C-alpha cells in the first residue's frame, strides 16, 4: 500500500481537525445506553429491584440477621421447611445478603443476565430466572433437611444457615440460554460456568453454592425443553478451543483452594486442602527461646509453624497454585512443557494432603462443631481432595495430543541452564551461610540437618513434614536466605517458563521464498500478494506444495497478508488447511487484507469479517482521460508534458548509480521531515523497491533532476504480468504541482500499451468507498464505530483520508479489503499484534511524537 499521501506528502493540517476529536460525545453514550436498555430491560429491572430490596431490608448497610431479614425473606431448612415460609425460595432471589453480594449481583445482572436475555428474549429469560432459581433452592433445601435428619455431617453443620442469593437464578438463566447460543459459545458458557460452580461447591461448600449447582442443572433441562426437546449434537472442538477450555478448567482448579478460604469456608468436601495454604501464627521469639532451652514433643510442630512465618514462606506455600496458573497459560498456547508441568504439579497436589497430617488426625471445624472426624468420613475427605488433581491429570492425558508444540532446542537449553544455575547458586548461598552459623539454629543443627534444610527452602510448607527435623536460624543474614532463596528461585523458574512458551521455530529460508515466488508467478495472491515477499513474513505451504500463505506471528497471533496464493479452485481448502496449521501451533489466525471473493469461505466457517480499507483499481485497457471527471488528471498530465518531464521505467538494479542516489536522497528527506515512526507491514519503503521483480517509474525534469519516484509490484497469471500495484510514492521538494498525477497517468498509458489488465493504486487503510447514487449507509456496528474513530484519530498523523481522496481523482473502481477472524474475544490481542506489525521498530521518541500529533 502507498506509504503517504502524494502531491504534498504532508499531514493533514491539525487546524482543520474537529474540536474534541477522539472524545466520545455524550449523545453517543445515551444512544448506546438506549440500545442496551432495549435489548436487556429485564436485566436492568432485576438490578434495580435488588438495589431497592437491599435498601428496604437494610442489607445494603449490614448483613441479614436471623432475627430480622433472614426469617422473613431467606430460604433455608429453618424458614422454608420448619417455619413453613413457602414463599422464601422466591424472595431469596431478589434480596442480597450483604453489600458485597449486592455489588456482585448488580454486575452479573447487567452482564450475564443480559446475555441470557439477548439469547432467550425478555419473557423467557425472566421465566428461566424464576423457575431455575425457585426450583434449585427448593430442591436444595429439601435435600439438606433430609440429609440432616439422618445425621450427615455437612448438612447438620449448615442446617441453621439461610440463603439470600439472586445469583442462583442468574446462573440458571444463563445455562438455559446457552441452549440457544452458537456451538462455540454454548460450549464455553457451559464448561466454564459448571467448572466455576463446582469449584465453589467442592471447596467452599456453602449451601448457596449447592443451590446454584441445582439451578444450573435445571437450566440444562429447561434449555432443552425450550428448544423443543431436541438433543443438541456434541460438536468436535478445534484444537485451539480445546486448549482454551482445558486451560480454563486448570486455572479454575488452581483457584479452588483459595475459594475455600472465603466465608464461610471449610464446608466443602475438598476444603481440607485449603488448610495447607493457611499459616498458623505463633510467638516466634517465645517458641525459639523455649525450644532452645528444652526441646519438648510439641517443639517439632511449633518450629514447623515458625519456619513458615513471613512473606517469603507464604509465597512458597502458594507455589502449587501459581504453577497451575502458569500451566494454564502454557496449555492455552498448546505448549508441551505446560502439559508436563501440569501433570507433575497435580501429582504433587495429590500427595500434599497426606504429607500434611503428622499426627494422623483430621480435625473438622464447621459452625461450632469441633471434633475428630470418624475414620471412614476422614478417609473420604482425604480421598476427596485427591479427586480434583487426579481428574486434572486424566484430563491432560486424554487431551495430550492438543499440546505438542515444543520449543526449539536452543530455547530448551537456555531454560535448563538458567533454572539449574539459579537453583545451584541460591542453594549454595544458603548452604554456606547456614554452615557458617551452624551453632545459631534452634534446635542444635548438624551438617546433615543443614543439607535437609537446604532442600526444604525450595519446597512448599505442606510437604515439610516428610523432610526430617525442622531447624530455624536466629542470625539475620541466614534468616533472609532461609525465607527468600526458595521464592526467588521459583520466580526465576516462572519467568523462564513464560519465556519458553514464547519460543517458536518460524524461520524463513531462501528456498521457501523462491517457492513462494514461483506460486505467485503461476497466479494467486491477488493484487496485494507480492507483499508476501517482504521481510517479516514467513510461509506456510500445503502438503502438495501447490498453495501458500504468507504470515507473521506476533504474540501468538498469526497475521496473514493478502489472499492465499493458489489456484482459485483450491482457495477454500488452502484457507482451512492453514487454519488447522495455526490451530496445531497454538496461534490465533487472522486473515488480513483479503478480498471479498473469499468471504463466503469464512462465512461458512462461522468467522466474522470487517472492512479495513478500500483498494482503488484502474483498468488501463479502457483508460483515456476523456471527459470532465478526468479534468484534473488531464491538466496535470498535459502540464508535465509541456514542461518537458520525462519518465524512466526500470528496476533498481538496472538504474545508474546517480539515479539510485537521487531516489535515496528523496526518500531520506521525506523520512527526515517526519517525527512520526515510519509504518511497515503493508507499506513498503526503500528495501522493498529494490526487489528485482519490482518496477520503478521515475519522473525527471529537463535538467535531469529527479522529480518523483514510484514503485510497482507485479501480479502474474501463468507467468505473465497482468497487473501492477503501486507501493512507494515520493516526490522531491520543489517538484512541479501535479507531478504524482502525471506519473500515475503516464504509468497507466504505458500499461495500456503493454496489455496490463489492472492498475491498483493499492489500499487506503480505514477508508470507506463512496456510496452509490441512492444508496443508504448501513447501521454501523461496534466495530464500524471503532474503525471510524481510529480513522479520525490517525488522520492528522498519517493522512489516510487525504491519500484516499487523492486516489479518487483517477475515477477508480473500489474493492473492499477485509480482516477476518474467528473469535471476537481475541480482537484486543489482534489489534495489538497488527499495531506491532505496522510499527515494529518505533522507539520511545517516535511514540511520543505520534501521541503529540494525535492529541493536537
N, C-alpha and C positions, 0 to 999 in steps of 0.2 A: 504494500500500500504506500501511497505517497507520504513522504515524511514531513511535509509542511505545506502551508498554503502558498501557491505560486504567486507570481506577479509582484507581490510585495514582500513575501516571506516574513511578514511581521505579524505579531499577535494582534488580536482584536483590541481596539482602544478601550482600556478599562473605564474610560469616561462614559462609554455608551452602555456599560453594563447596568442592568436594572438594580435599583437600590434594594437592599435586603436579600440579594441573591444568595441562595444556599440555606436560607431560613424558611422553615415550613410555615406558610401563612396560617393564621388562626382559622380561616374558613375551611382549609383542608382538614384540620383536626376535627371540626364539627361534622364535616361530611363523612369522615372515616368513622366517627362515633355513631352517627346515624345509621351507617351501613351495618355496623356491628349490632346495634340495637334491633334492626330489622331481622337479622339472622338469629340472634340469641336472646329474645325477650324473656323467656322463662329463666335463663341463667342469671340475668340481671335481677329479675324479681326474687329469685332464691337468695341471692347475695343481700338484697335489701331486707328481705324478711328475717334472715339470720341476724343481721345487724340490729333490726328492730327488737327481736326477741331477746337478744343479749342485753339490750337496754332495759326492757321490761322486767326481765328476771334478774338483772344486776350481775350477770356472769361476765359482762364486759369489764367489770372492776374487780370482782372477786369470784373465786371458784364456786361452783354449785355445791350446796351442802345437803346432807340427808334431811335436815330439819326444815329446809326451805324448798328451793327449786327442785332438787332431786326427787323428793317424794311426790311432787305433782306432775313433773314433766318427764322424768328419766325412766328408762326401761331397765329391768333387772328382775332377779328372782323375787326380791322382797317387795317390789312395787307391782310388777306385771302379774306374777303368779300368786304370791301370798297376799298381797294387798288388793288384788282384783282390779287394778287400774288398767283396764283393757286398752285404753287409748294411748298408753305410753310408747308402744313401738312406732306410732305415727309422730307423736310430739317430739320424740327423741331425735327425729330427722330435721327439726327446724330450730333447735336450741343448742348453741355451743356450750361446752362445759366450762371454758375459761377464755381469757383473752387470746392466748396463743392459738387455741383451736378456732377461734373466730377468724383470726387472720388467715390461717391455713384454709379454712372453709371458703372464705371470700375469694381467695386466689384460685382455688380449684373450681369453684362455681363459675368464675369468669373465664376459665381456660378449658379444663377437661369437660365440664358440663356443657360449655358452649360447643365443644367438638361433638359431643353426643347429640346436641340439639341440631347442629348442622346436618348430621348424618340421618337422624331419625325424623326431624321435624319437631315443632314445639310440643304438640299434643302427645305424640308417642314418647318423646324424651321425658316429659313430665310423668306420664304413666309409668315408665320404666324406673324413674327415680323413686316414686312412692311404692310401687309393687315390690321391687327387689329390696328396698330398704326395710319396709314393714315385715315382709316375709323373712328376710335374713335375720332381723333382730328377733322375731317371734320364734323361729326355729332354734336360734342360738340360746335364747332364754330357757325354752322348754328343755333343750338338751342339757344345759347347765344345771337346771333344777333336778333332772333325772339322775345325772352323774353324781351330784352332791348327795342325793338321797341314798346312794349305795356306798358313800364314803370315799369317792375318788378324790385324791389329794388336791389336785389343782382346782377342781370345781368347788371343793369345800373352802379352799382359801379365797376364792373370788365370789362366793355365794352372796355376800352382802354388798358387793360393788354395784354401781349403777352406770348406765350408758346414756350420754348425750353426745351425738356424733353425726352431723349431717353428711360427712364424707362417706358414710356407709352407702347412702343412696346414690351419691355421685359415682362411686366406683361401680355399682350395679348398673347404672345408666350407661356408663362408658363401655362396659363389656357388652351390654345389649347392643349398643350402636356399632360395635366392632363388626357385627354380622353384615353391616351394610357398607363397610369400608372396602377399599381395594385389597387384593391379596397381600400386597406388601404391608399396608398399614394394619390390616386385620391381624397379621402375624405379630407385628411389632407391639400393637396395643395389648394383645392377649398375653404374650410371653412376658413382657416387661411388667405389666400390671400384676399378673399372678406371681411372678418372681418376687416383686416387692411386697405384696400382701403376705405371701408365705414366709418371707424373711421376718416380718413383724410378728406373725403368729408363732413361729418356731423359736424366735429369740426373745421376744418381749412378752408374749403370752397374755396380754391384756384381753379381756373379753370383747372389747370393741374390735380388736383385730380379727377375732374369730367370727364375729358377726359380719365383718367386712368380707371375709372369705366366703361365707354363705351367700352374701349378696352378689358377689362376683360369679359364683357358680349358678345362681338363679338367673343372672344376666345372660349366661351362655344359653340356657334353656329358653328364656324369653326371646332372645335374638333369633333362635331357630324357629320359634313359633311365628314371630312377625314376618319372617321370610317365607312363610307358608310350609314350614316343616321340612324344607329341602336341606339335606345334609351337604354342607359345602365341602367340595373335594379339597383334600390337602395338596397344595401345590408345592412343587420342589423349589427350594430356595436357591438363589445364586450363591456362588462361593462367598462373595462379599457380604451378602445379607446373613448367611450362616455365621460368618465370622463376627459380624456386628452383634448378633443375638447371643452367641456364646460368650463374647467379651462382656456384654451387659450382664449376663447371668453370673459370671465370675465376679464382676465388680460388686454386684448386689450381695453375693455371699461373703465378700470381703467386709462389707459394711454391717453384716448381720450381728457380730459380737458387739459393735457399737450401739446397735439398736437395743440390745438387751440392757444397756446402761440407762436408757431413757425411762422416765417414770411410767408405770410403777416398777418395771424391771423385775428380773428374777423369776418370772412366772412361766415362761415358755419351756418346752422340753429341752431346748438347746441353750437355755440361758445360763447353764452352769459354766459354759466355756467363757462367758463374759468375765467371770471372776478371775480368769487367767490374765486379763488385761487391766485389772484393777490393782491398785497399790494400797496396801495397808500402811498406816502411819504409826511410827513408834518414836520414842525419845532416843535419838541416836546416841547422844552423849551418855545417858544413863545405862543403855544396853552395853555399850563398849566398856564402860567402867566396871559394870557388874560382871560381865563375861570375861574380862581381863583378869579379875581377881579370882572368881570361882566359876568354872565352866560347868553349868548345870545341864540337865537334859533339855531344858527349854531354850538354851542358848543357840542351838543349831537353827531352830525355826526363827528366833528373833534376829539372829545375824543374817539369815537369808532375807528377812524383811529389810534390814538396814542396807544390805548390799544392793537393793534396787531402789533406794531413795534417790531423788534428784531427777533433773530433766533428762540427762543422758540415758539412764536406765529406763525411764518412762518411754522415751523414743524407741529404745531397743525392744521394749515389751510389745510395741505396736508393729514391730518389723513384719510378722507374717501378714498382717492386713495390708501394709504398704506394698509388700512384694506381690500380693494378689492383685492390687490395683495396677502395678507395673505389668503384671502378666496380662491383665485385661487390655491394656494399651497395645501390647505386642500382638495379642490374639486378633484384635481388630485389624491389624495390618498383615495378618497371615503369617507371622514370623514363627519359624520352627523352634527357635530358642525360647519363646514365650510358652510354647506347648510343654517343653521340658521343665521350665521353671514352674509352671502351674502345677504339674504333676508332683514335683518334688515338694513344693510348699504345702500342697494339700495333704500329702503323705505325712509331713511333719505335723500338720494340724490334727491328723488322726491320732498321732502318738501323744500330742501335748496334754490332753486331759489326764491320761494315765500316769504321766510323769509328775503331775502337779498334786498328787494326793499322798504325801509321805506317810500319813498316819492311817491310810486306807479307808477313811471315813468320808462320806459325802453328807454335808450338812445343808438342809434346805430351810430357808428362812423367808417366808412369804406371809405378809399381813399378820405378823404377830405369832405365827406358828414357827417354832424353832425346835427342830428335832432331827435326830439322825434318821435318814430315810431307811425304810426296811430294805433288806438285802436285795429283793427282787426289783423293787422300784428304783433303788440306787443303781443297780446294774442297767436297768432300762434307760435311766437318764444318762449314764455314761455312754452307753451304746448309741443313744440318740445323737450325741454330739459328734459321733463318727459318721453319721449318715450323710451330712452335707458335704464334707470333704471327699468322702467316698463317692458320692454321686457326681461331684465335680470331676473327679478322676475318670470315672466311667464316661461322662460326657466328653471330656477331652480325648479319651481314647477312641470313642466312636466317631468323632469328627476330626481325627488327626490328619486325614488327607487334605483338609482345608488349610492346614498350617505347615506348608512345605517350603516357604520362602526362607532360604538360607543366606546369611551374609557372606560376602566374598572372604576367601581365606585370609587375606591380609587384615581385614577388619576383625576377624575372629582372633588372629594372633595378637593384634593390638589390645583387644579387650582382655584376653587372657593375661598378657604381660602386665597390664595396668592393675587388674584385680589381684593377681598373685603378689606383685611387688608391693602394692598397698597393704595387703594383709601381712606380709613378712615384715615390712618396715614398722607398722604400728604394733604388731605383736612383739617384735624385738625391743622396741622402745619401752613398752610396758614391762617386759621381762627384765630388762637391765635395771630399770628404776626400782622394780619390786625386789630383785635380788640385792640391790644396794641398800634397801631398807628392810631387810628380812626380819629384823627384831621389832619392827614397828607395826606388826599386824596383830589383830585380835581374832582368834587366839594365836598363840605362838605358831609360826608357819615353818614348814620345812621346804627344801628346794622342790620336792615333788608337789607340795601344795601350791607353790607359786606357778609351776607349769600348768597344773589343772586350772588355777585361777586365770591364767592367760587365755585358755580355751573358753572359759566362762565369759570373758569380756565380749565375745562375738556371738553369744547365744542368747536368745530371749529368755527372760527370767523364768518362764514356765517350765523350761527344760532343766533348770539348775539342780533340781532335787536328785537327779541321777548322776551328777558330776562330782560326787565326793564332798569333802569338807569345805565349808564356806569360811573364807578368811576376809577380813575387812582391814584396809590400810588406815593409818592415822596421820601420815605425813601429807602436807598439801599437794606436792607435786604428784605423788603416787595416786592420791585421791582423784585428781583431774584426769590422769591417764586411765585410772580404774573405771571412771564413769564415761569417758568420751572416745576411747580408741575404737570401741565397737560401733557406735553411731557414725563416726567419721568414715570407717571402712564401708559400712553399708550405704552411706550417702554416695561414696565414690562408686560403689557397685551399681546402685540405681542409675546414676547419671551415665555410667559407661554402658549399661544395658539399653537405656533410651537412645544413646548414640548408635549402638549396634543395630537397633531396629531400623535406623535410617540408612544403613549401609546396603546398597543395591548395586548390582552389576548392570549398567545400562550404557556400556561403551559403544562408540561408533567407529567402525572400521572403514578403511578405504574401499574394501570390497563391497560393503553394504551401500556406500554412496554411489559407486559405479552401477550396481544393480538397480538402485532406485532410479538413477537417470535413464537406464535402459527402459524401465517400465514407463517413465514419463514420455519417452520418445515414442513408445508404442501407442500411447493415448491414455487419458485418465488424469485425474488430479484437478481438472478444471483450470480456469484462467489464473487461479492463485496457487496452483500445485507446485510451481517451481520454487516457491518459498520454502518448501520442504528440504531443499538442498542447503539451506543456510546453516551456519554454525548454531549449535544449541539443540538441534533436532537429532533424534536417533530414529531407527527404523524397525518396524515390525514387518515381517514377510510371511505370507501364507506358506503352508507346507509344500505346496506345488511351486512356490516362488513366482507365481503369476499375479500377485497382488501385494500391495504395500501400503503402509500408513506411516506418515511422519509424525512424531510426537516428542514431547519432552515431559519429564516427571519433576514436579515441584511440590514438595511437602505432601507426597502421596497422591497428587492429582496428575493424571496423565492427560495432557492437553494436546489434542491433535491439531494439525494445521491444514486447512482446506479439505477438499474432497478426497475420498480414498482413491488410490492410484491403481486402477484395474479396468477391465472391460466393463461396460455398462451392465451386462447381464450377470456380472459377478459381484456387484456392489453390495447387495444385501448380505450375501454370505461373508464378504470381507468385513463388513461392519460388525456382524455377530461374532465372527472369529476373533476380531481384535478386542471386543468387549470381554470375551472369555479369557483372552490372554491377560488383560488388565486385572480381571477378577482373580485369576490364578496368582497374580503377583501382589495382590492386596492394594491395588491402585484404584482410584475413582476415575473412570474415563469421562472425558468431556470432549465433544467434537466441536471445534471452533472454526468459524468462517466456512461453514458448509453451505451449499446452495439448496434452494427449495426443492429440487427434484429428489432429494434424499429424505425429505421429511416423512413421507409415508412409511419408510422403513422404521424410523424412530417412533412414529405413532403406533405402529404395530407392536413395538416393544414396551409401550406404556411410558415412553420418555416424554419429557417436556422440552419445548424449544422457545427461544427468544431471539428477536432480531438484535444483531449487534452492529449493523451498518448497512449501507446500500452501495452496491457496486454499480458504477456507471459505465455503460458499454456503448461503443460506436461501431458502425458497420462500414468499413472502408469501401466496399463494393458499391454502396449507394451514396457515398459521401460526395457532395458537390458545392457546399456553402452558398446555395442559392436561396433567395427569399429573405424576408425581414428577420426571422428568428436567428439567421446566421450573420446579421449585420455587424455585430461587434467583432466576431471572429474574422469575418471577411476584411474588415477595416484593418485589424492588426496584421493580418497576413499580407495585405497589399502594402501597408506601410513598411514592413520588413523587406519586401522585395524592392521598393523604391529606394530604401536606404542601403541597399547592397548587402543585406545579410545573406550569408552562405551557410550551408549545412554540411556536416560530415556524419556518415553512418558507418560505425566501426565497432570492433571490440576493443577492450582496454589494451590487450597485448599488441594489437596492430597499430595503436596510436603512437605518434612520435613522442619522445620524452618531453618535448616542450608542451604539447597538449596535455599530457598527464600531469605535468607540474601545474598548469593553469587550473585543471579540474580540482586538484588537491588544494590549491590556494583558495578557490571559491568555496569549497566545502569547509575548510578550516575557518574562513572568515565568517561563514554562516553560523557555525557552531560557536565561535568565539563571541559573537554578538548576543548569545542567549545565555542567561544564567541557568536556565532550566535544564534538567537532565535530558539527554537525547534518548528517544524511545527506540526499542528494538522489536523483536518478535515478528510482527507483520510489517514493520517499517525498516527498509534497508538503508544502508549507508555506504561508505566508501568500500568496505570489504566486499560487499555483495555485488557491486557493479563491476568488480574485477573478474568475475566469473567468465570463463571463455565462451559460455553459451549465451551470455547477456550482451545485447546490442546497445551501444551508446549513440545518441543523436545529439550532436553539438551544433551550436549556432555561433558564427563568427561575424564580426563587423569587417568593413573593408580593410581596416588596418591589421587584421589578423588577431585581434583581441577576442578572447572567448566571452561571449555574452550570456550563454545559458547552456546547461547540460541536463540531459535526461537519460535514464536507463530503461531498457525494455526487456522484460522476461518473456521467454518463448513458451508457447504451448504447442504440442505436436499431435498429429494423428497419423498413425502408420509411418512415422519417421519424417513427416513433412510439417513445417511450421504453419499452423492455421490461425494463430492468434498471438498478439503481443500484449503484455500488461505493463503499464508504466509503474516505476517504483521511485527512483531517485530523481528529484527535481531541484535544481539550484539555479539561481541567476546571479550574475555579477553585479556589484554595486555600480550604479550609473548606467545600467543597461537601458535600452530604449523601452518605453512603455509598450506593453502588449507582447513582449518577447516570448512569454510562455505560450500565449495563444498562437503565436506564429509558429513555434517549433512543434506544437501538437498538431496543428492543421497541416503543416508540411509533412509530418510523420504519417498522418492519415492518407495524404495523397500518395506518398511513397508506397505505403502498404497496399493501396488500391492497385497500383501497378504490379506489385508482386503477388497479387492474388490472395492476400491475407483476408480472412473472413471476419475476424473480430479484433477490435482495438479496445482494450479495457483501460479505463482511467483509474483502475483499482477501486478499493473500497473506501468509503468515507465513514470512519468509526462513529457510532452513536447517532447516525443520521437517519432520517425518515424520508422516503420518497414523497414527492408532491402528490396530492390527491387528484384523481381523475375528475373531469367535469361532472358535477352532480353526485360525486362520491362523498359519503358522510364518514367522518372519523369514528372508529370503534370506541367502545367504552374502555378506557385504559385500566389495566390491572396493576397490581402492586409492582410487578417487575417493570412494566412500562413506565410507571411514575418514577421508579428508582433510576432507570436509564435516562429519562428526561432530566432528572435532577443532575446526574453525572455530566450529561452533555452541556448543560448550562454552567455547571461549576468549572469544567475543564476548558471551556471555550476561551477565556482570556489567556490561558496558558498555552494551548496548542492550536487553537483556531480551527477545530474540526468543521464547524458550521461554515466558516469562511472558505475552507477548502471545498466543501460540498457545493457552495454557491458558485465558486469558480468553475467547477466541472459542469454545472448546469448550462453554462454558455454554449456547450457543444451539443445541445439538444440530444442527450443520450437516452437510451432506454435504461431502465433501472431493474436490477435484480437484487433482491434482499439476500443478505448473508446472515446465517444463524449460528447460535450456540445451542447445542442440545445436551441434555443432562438427564440422569435417571432419578436423582433424589434431591428434592428441594432443600432438605436439611443440610446438604453439602454446599449450598450456594455461598455461604461466607468463606469457606475454605477455597472454593473455586475462584471467587473474586480475588482473594488474596494471592492465589497462585498466578492468575492471569496478570495481576498488577506486577508481580515479580518478573513475569516473562517480559513485559513491556519495559520495565525499568530494572534490569538485572544488576547493573553496575553503578547505580546512582549513589553518591556519597551524601554525607550529612549536610554539607553546604548546599548541594543541589536540592535536597528535600526541603530545606529551609526556604530556598528561593521559590520553589514550587508553592509551598504553603503561603508565602508572602504574596505571590501573584494571585492565588485563588481567593485570598482574603481582601483584596483591594476593593 
